């Protein structure tokens, strides 16, 4: 929504103080708010990208360290994952045997 360049706020008089809002340049103020909002967004996105990259570097360093200290780590992890999958398969089979939906058929 574009604000006309000749737009001015009205002057209000308060009994204690006098407030003259007609001196505020609303289009310029709106432009500044937009500019600052964009800058804040750029800083936020940039910080997020840098943080993600830093996490990637740390992850790679950790994987290199773990692989150097324990070269069989991948094999051990694969064995644990396979064991967990077999247990999960057995549990799913037992649960499906006890399912009320299966007995309803």
N, C-alpha and C positions, 0 to 999 in steps of 0.2 A: 504494500500500500504506500503510495507516494504522498508525501506531505507537501502541499503547495509552498513555494518559497516565500510567499508574502503572509503566511499564517502567523498570527500573534495571539498570545493568551491575554485574557482581559485583566485589567487592573482591579484589585480588590482592596478595599479599605477596611482595616480592622481597627476597632476603637483604640487599642493600645499601641499598635505599631502599624505602619503603613507598608503594605506589600504591593509592589508594582511588578506583576508578572509579564507585562507587555514588553519589557526589555530583554526577555529570554528569547533567543533565536532557536525556536523549536526544530526547524529542519536541520540546523547545524548540530544541535544536541542529539537528534535521532541518528544522524550520520556518525557522530562520535560513539554513541552506544553500539551501533552496528559494527564499527571498526574495532572497538574493544572486545566485543563478543567474538568476532572472527579471530582476533589475536589470541584470546583465551582458548578457543577451540583448537587453533594451531599448536599452542603450547601443550595442551592436553594430549592431542594425537601424537605429537612428537615425543612426549615423555613416554607414552604407551609403547610406541615403536622401539625406542631405546631400551626400555625395560624388557620387552620381549626378546630383543637381540642379546641383551646381557644374560637373560635366562638360558637362551640357546647356547651361548658360550660356556656358561657354568655347567650345563648338562653334558656338553661334549667333553669338557675337562674331567668331569666326574666319571663318565663312561671310560675315558682313556685310563684314568687312574685305577678304576675297578678292574679293567681288562688287564692292565699291567700287573697288578697285585695278585689277581686270580684269573689265569687264562681259561680255566674250566668253568667260569661263572655262567656263561651262556648255556652250557650243557646242564648245569645244575638247575638253572631257572626253567629250562625246557622240561626237565623231568618233573619239577614241582608243578608246573602248569598242566602237564599231561595227567599227573596224579589227581589234581584238583578237578580236571574235566571228567575223569572216570568216576570220581565220587559224586559229582553233580549229576552225571548221567544215571547212576544207580539210584540216587535220591529221587530224581524226576520219575523214574520208572516205578518206584515204590509208591510215590504220591499219586501217580496216575492210576495205579491199581486200587487205591483206597478212595478215589474220587467218587463222590455221590453221583456225579453226572455219568460216569462210566457204568455204575451199577443200575442206573435208571433205564439203560438201553435194554 
